[in-house]
Amino acid sequence: MTSHKTTQTMKPATAAKKLGVYLEATPAEFREGPVSRDELNALQADPPEWLRELRRDGPHPRPVIAARLEISIAGLARGGITDPLTTAQIEALKQECPDWLRQERATQAETRKEAARIKARDEERAARTAE
């Protein structure tokens, strides 16, 4: 009895998400068929020029835009950013720093601070319980 190992594949949208790129900006051959786990690993280990260019210049998907602006994805929506942005557009937004971006950064900073406070509290409680 021999075991047949099936190749694990994913949709192009899933692969693009894992690679941190905007699917619609990828080459047609990437978007047209399933991507195997081995192909994804190869793209991550040795990215081709198109992937390096997309990561560098964009257009970028919302999670990447939010991370580069240091705000949440919901904050992007509240700020009216619904379309993908290029690196140049993101940098221009950072330079301009509109009121909504300042507010979202402050909100994000408060959220991180509260999460750190809760984590510290929970660790303290766990340490007391373990004694």
C-alpha positions as a Markdown table, in Angstrom:
| # | Residue | x | y | z |
|---|---|---|---|---|
| 1 | Met | 0.0 | 0.0 | 0.0 |
| 2 | Thr | 1.5 | 3.3 | -1.0 |
| 3 | Ser | 0.4 | 6.6 | 0.3 |
| 4 | His | -0.3 | 9.4 | -2.2 |
| 5 | Lys | 0.6 | 12.8 | -1.0 |
| 6 | Thr | -1.7 | 15.4 | -2.4 |
| 7 | Thr | -0.4 | 18.8 | -3.2 |
| 8 | Gln | -1.9 | 21.4 | -0.9 |
| 9 | Thr | -3.2 | 24.4 | -2.9 |
| 10 | Met | -4.9 | 27.7 | -2.2 |
| 11 | Lys | -6.8 | 30.3 | -4.1 |
| 12 | Pro | -4.8 | 33.1 | -5.6 |
| 13 | Ala | -6.5 | 35.5 | -3.2 |
| 14 | Thr | -5.3 | 33.6 | -0.2 |
| 15 | Ala | -1.7 | 33.4 | -1.6 |
| 16 | Ala | -1.7 | 37.1 | -2.3 |
| 17 | Lys | -2.9 | 37.8 | 1.3 |
| 18 | Lys | -0.1 | 35.6 | 2.7 |
| 19 | Leu | 2.4 | 37.4 | 0.5 |
| 20 | Gly | 1.0 | 40.8 | 1.5 |
| 21 | Val | 0.2 | 42.1 | -2.0 |
| 22 | Tyr | -2.9 | 43.4 | -3.7 |
| 23 | Leu | -4.3 | 40.5 | -5.8 |
| 24 | Glu | -5.5 | 42.7 | -8.7 |
| 25 | Ala | -1.9 | 44.0 | -9.2 |
| 26 | Thr | -0.4 | 40.6 | -9.5 |
| 27 | Pro | 0.4 | 39.0 | -13.0 |
| 28 | Ala | -2.4 | 37.2 | -14.8 |
| 29 | Glu | -0.7 | 33.8 | -14.5 |
| 30 | Phe | -0.7 | 34.2 | -10.7 |
| 31 | Arg | -4.4 | 35.1 | -10.5 |
| 32 | Glu | -5.6 | 32.4 | -12.9 |
| 33 | Gly | -5.0 | 29.2 | -11.1 |
| 34 | Pro | -4.5 | 27.7 | -7.7 |
| 35 | Val | -1.1 | 28.2 | -5.9 |
| 36 | Ser | 0.5 | 25.3 | -4.3 |
| 37 | Arg | 2.2 | 25.5 | -0.9 |
| 38 | Asp | 5.5 | 24.7 | -2.6 |
| 39 | Glu | 5.0 | 27.6 | -5.0 |
| 40 | Leu | 4.1 | 30.0 | -2.2 |
| 41 | Asn | 7.2 | 28.9 | -0.2 |
| 42 | Ala | 9.3 | 29.5 | -3.3 |
| 43 | Leu | 7.8 | 33.0 | -3.8 |
| 44 | Gln | 8.5 | 33.8 | -0.2 |
| 45 | Ala | 12.1 | 32.5 | -0.2 |
| 46 | Asp | 13.2 | 34.0 | -3.5 |
| 47 | Pro | 10.6 | 36.6 | -4.6 |
| 48 | Pro | 10.6 | 37.3 | -8.4 |
| 49 | Glu | 11.0 | 40.9 | -9.6 |
| 50 | Trp | 7.2 | 41.5 | -9.9 |
| 51 | Leu | 6.7 | 40.5 | -6.2 |
| 52 | Arg | 9.6 | 42.7 | -5.0 |
| 53 | Glu | 8.2 | 45.6 | -7.0 |
| 54 | Leu | 4.7 | 45.2 | -5.6 |
| 55 | Arg | 5.9 | 45.0 | -2.1 |
| 56 | Arg | 8.1 | 48.1 | -2.6 |
| 57 | Asp | 5.9 | 50.3 | -4.7 |
| 58 | Gly | 2.3 | 48.9 | -4.4 |
| 59 | Pro | -0.5 | 49.2 | -4.9 |
| 60 | His | -0.9 | 47.8 | -1.4 |
| 61 | Pro | -3.9 | 46.0 | 0.3 |
| 62 | Arg | -5.6 | 47.5 | 3.3 |
| 63 | Pro | -3.7 | 45.6 | 6.0 |
| 64 | Val | -0.4 | 46.9 | 4.6 |
| 65 | Ile | -1.7 | 50.5 | 4.2 |
| 66 | Ala | -3.0 | 50.4 | 7.8 |
| 67 | Ala | 0.3 | 49.1 | 9.1 |
| 68 | Arg | 2.4 | 51.7 | 7.3 |
| 69 | Leu | 0.1 | 54.5 | 8.5 |
| 70 | Glu | 0.2 | 52.9 | 12.1 |
| 71 | Ile | -3.6 | 52.8 | 12.3 |
| 72 | Ser | -6.3 | 50.0 | 12.2 |
| 73 | Ile | -8.1 | 48.8 | 9.1 |
| 74 | Ala | -11.3 | 50.2 | 10.6 |
| 75 | Gly | -9.5 | 53.5 | 10.9 |
| 76 | Leu | -8.7 | 53.5 | 7.2 |
| 77 | Ala | -12.4 | 53.1 | 6.5 |
| 78 | Arg | -13.4 | 55.9 | 8.9 |
| 79 | Gly | -10.8 | 58.0 | 7.1 |
| 80 | Gly | -12.4 | 57.3 | 3.8 |
| 81 | Ile | -9.6 | 55.1 | 2.4 |
| 82 | Thr | -11.2 | 52.2 | 0.6 |
| 83 | Asp | -9.0 | 51.8 | -2.5 |
| 84 | Pro | -5.5 | 50.4 | -2.6 |
| 85 | Leu | -2.7 | 52.9 | -2.3 |
| 86 | Thr | 0.8 | 53.1 | -3.7 |
| 87 | Thr | 3.8 | 53.6 | -1.5 |
| 88 | Ala | 4.1 | 57.2 | -2.8 |
| 89 | Gln | 0.4 | 57.9 | -1.9 |
| 90 | Ile | 1.0 | 56.5 | 1.6 |
| 91 | Glu | 4.1 | 58.7 | 2.1 |
| 92 | Ala | 2.1 | 61.7 | 0.9 |
| 93 | Leu | -0.6 | 60.9 | 3.5 |
| 94 | Lys | 2.0 | 60.7 | 6.2 |
| 95 | Gln | 3.5 | 64.0 | 5.2 |
| 96 | Glu | 0.1 | 65.7 | 5.0 |
| 97 | Cys | -1.1 | 64.0 | 8.2 |
| 98 | Pro | -4.7 | 65.1 | 8.0 |
| 99 | Asp | -6.8 | 65.4 | 11.2 |
| 100 | Trp | -8.5 | 62.0 | 10.8 |
| 101 | Leu | -5.0 | 60.3 | 10.5 |
| 102 | Arg | -3.8 | 62.0 | 13.7 |
| 103 | Gln | -7.0 | 60.9 | 15.5 |
| 104 | Glu | -6.7 | 57.3 | 14.3 |
| 105 | Arg | -3.0 | 57.2 | 15.4 |
| 106 | Ala | -4.0 | 58.4 | 18.8 |
| 107 | Thr | -6.8 | 55.9 | 19.0 |
| 108 | Gln | -4.4 | 53.1 | 17.9 |
| 109 | Ala | -1.8 | 54.2 | 20.5 |
| 110 | Glu | -4.5 | 54.1 | 23.3 |
| 111 | Thr | -5.6 | 50.7 | 22.1 |
| 112 | Arg | -2.1 | 49.3 | 22.3 |
| 113 | Lys | -1.5 | 50.9 | 25.7 |
| 114 | Glu | -4.7 | 49.3 | 27.1 |
| 115 | Ala | -3.8 | 45.9 | 25.6 |
| 116 | Ala | -0.3 | 46.1 | 27.3 |
| 117 | Arg | -1.9 | 47.1 | 30.6 |
| 118 | Ile | -4.4 | 44.1 | 30.4 |
| 119 | Lys | -1.5 | 41.7 | 29.5 |
| 120 | Ala | 0.6 | 42.9 | 32.4 |
| 121 | Arg | -2.4 | 42.6 | 34.8 |
| 122 | Asp | -3.1 | 39.1 | 33.6 |
| 123 | Glu | 0.5 | 38.0 | 33.9 |
| 124 | Glu | 0.6 | 39.4 | 37.4 |
| 125 | Arg | -2.6 | 37.5 | 38.3 |
| 126 | Ala | -1.2 | 34.3 | 36.8 |
| 127 | Ala | 2.1 | 34.7 | 38.8 |
| 128 | Arg | 0.1 | 35.2 | 42.0 |
| 129 | Thr | -2.0 | 32.1 | 41.3 |
| 130 | Ala | 1.1 | 30.0 | 40.6 |
| 131 | Glu | 2.7 | 30.8 | 44.0 |
